[in-house]
């Protein structure tokens, strides 16, 4: 089984989402020795944002692309191929200003490709990525799950992956991390317990 592990926090070793996403991957590998992990750190090795240069590179024949266009086209192709090859994806998604990090959005813009991961039909849009599993590690300084303030965070990710045909989505949530040491400690402990006792309890 191929697992794609995505980190997007800019906080390095101080990141709660990185800590928890690593725990998810370790627990998964312990439960299934066949897991092959591909790791992408979107903060340390950022993907350039979707732009006119991306579109021009895609529309330019390979033999006449400039070096910059070739890099852009290869970045899009490799990112998409990585996602398509994965059976499961673990995504660390901290909340920044009521939404996901721009680094994560840049990755999403490379994998949401018409004709590749979704298509439009006479009956409407159809996701082409069914069968994959996604675990989102959702962290936030405040309390936003189920609130209007969380629409551009968890709700957006659920909508986006659902659009791509992925319905097996689970959230590992640690919120209220800025509410003091006691609240932070309990949130992280509860999230770790969910990983240990629920996600892989049957394995």
N, C-alpha and C positions, 0 to 999 in steps of 0.2 A: 504494500500500500504506500502510495506517495503522498506525503504531507508537506504542504507549503506553509512556512512559518513567517509571518509578517510582523515586524515591529515598526512603529511610527513615532514614538515619543522622542522629544528633543532633550530629555532629562538624563540620558545615559544611565549610570548605575543607580541614580536616585529615582528612577521611574518605577511606579507601582505596576503599570501595565506591562512593562518588560519583565518584571519579576514574576507576575502571574502567568503571562503567556509562556514563559520558560517552564513554569510548573506544569502547565497543560501539556506541553510537548513531552516533557520527561515522563509524566504519568501515562501518556499515550504510548510511548516507546516501551515502558515497563509492561503495559497491558498487551502489547502486540510487538513482538520482536521483529516482525517483517517490515516495520515502518521505515521508510526512507525519507529523510528530512532535507528539504531545500530551504535555506534561510535567506531572507532579504531584509536588510535594515534600511528603511526608507529615510532615516535621518542621517545616518553616516554615509550612505551612498544614494543620495536623492535622485529621483527621476525628474527630469525637467518637465515643467507643466505643459499641458496640451496647448498648442499654439498654431499659428498659421505655418510656422516652419515644419511642424509635424505633418500637416496636411500636404504641404508642398513636397516634402520628402516622400510621402506615401504615393503621391501621384507622379513622381519622376521616375522614369525607367532606371533600373539599377546601374546600367552601363554608363549613364551620363550624370549620376549623382555626384555632388561635391562631397568632400570628406565629411563636412558637417551634416549633410543630408544623409549620407550613408550611416553615420553614427545614430542619427535620429531614427531612421528606418529600422536599424538593427535593435535599438532599444525597445521600440514598439513590438517588434517581432519576438524578441526573447522574453519580454515581460508577459506577453499574451500566451506564448507557448508554455511557459512555466505554470501559468494559471490553468490552462487547458489540460496539462498533464497531471495535475494534482487531483487526487481522490478526495482530499480534505484540506481545509485551509484554517489555520489558527491566526487570527488577526488581533493584534493589540491596538485598541482604539481609544486613546484618552480623549477627553472632551477639552477642546480649546475654544473659548468664546462661543459656547453653545453649539459647536459643530465638531467635525473630525479635523485632525491636522491636515494642512494643505498638502503635506507629503503623501498622506494616504489618499487624498482626492486625486492627486497626480497619478498614482498607481491605478486607481479605479478608472480614470479616463483612458488608460492604456488597455484595460481588459474588457471594457464595455464597448464592443466593436460589432456594428451591424454586419450580419452575415457570418459572424464567427461565434459570438457568444449569445446573440439574440437575432431575431429576424422579424420583419413585418410581413404579415399575411393578410389576406382578405378578411380574415376573422379577427385581426388585431395582432399585437406583438406576441411573439412566442420565444421563451427562453430556451437556450440550447445547452444549458449546463446542468440539467437535472441529474441526480445521482450523486452529486458532491455533497459533502457535509461541511458546514462552516461553524466554527466556534469563535465568537467575538468576546475578547476581554475588554469590558467597558469600565473605564475609570473616570472619576470626576471629583473635583473639589467640593461640589455641592450635591444636592439631592435632586435628580432630574428624571429618573425613570418614571414613565407614565405621566409626566407633566408636559405642558406645552413647551417648556424650555428644553425638552429632550427630543423634540421632533426632528431636528436637523442632525441628531447624533444617532442614537439607537434606531429610531424609526426610519431614518434615511437609509441606514445600512440594511435593515430588514426589507425595505422597499426595493433597494437596488439589487440585492441578491435574489429576491423573489422575481424581479423582472428578468434576470438571467436564467430563471428556471430552478433556482436552488430554494427548496422549502425546508430542508433539514438545517435549521439555524438555532444555535443555543448561545445564550449570553452568560458569561461569568462576570458578575457585577461587583465592583467595589466603589461605592460612592460616599460622599461626605468626608473625603480624605483631608479637607482643609478645616474640619470642624474640631480639631484638637487631637492630641495623641491618643486618647482613649477611644474616640470614635474611629479614628484611622486604623488603630490596631484591631478593633473588632471587625471593621469592614474587610480588612485583608485576611483576617483569620476565617471569617465566614466564606469568603471567596475561595480560600484554599480548601476549606472543608467541602465545598461544592465540587471542587476538582477531584478531591480524594474519594468522596463518599457517594457522589451522584454520577458524574460523567463517566467514570470507569468502574463503577461498583459491580457491574455484571461481568467484567472481564476476568 
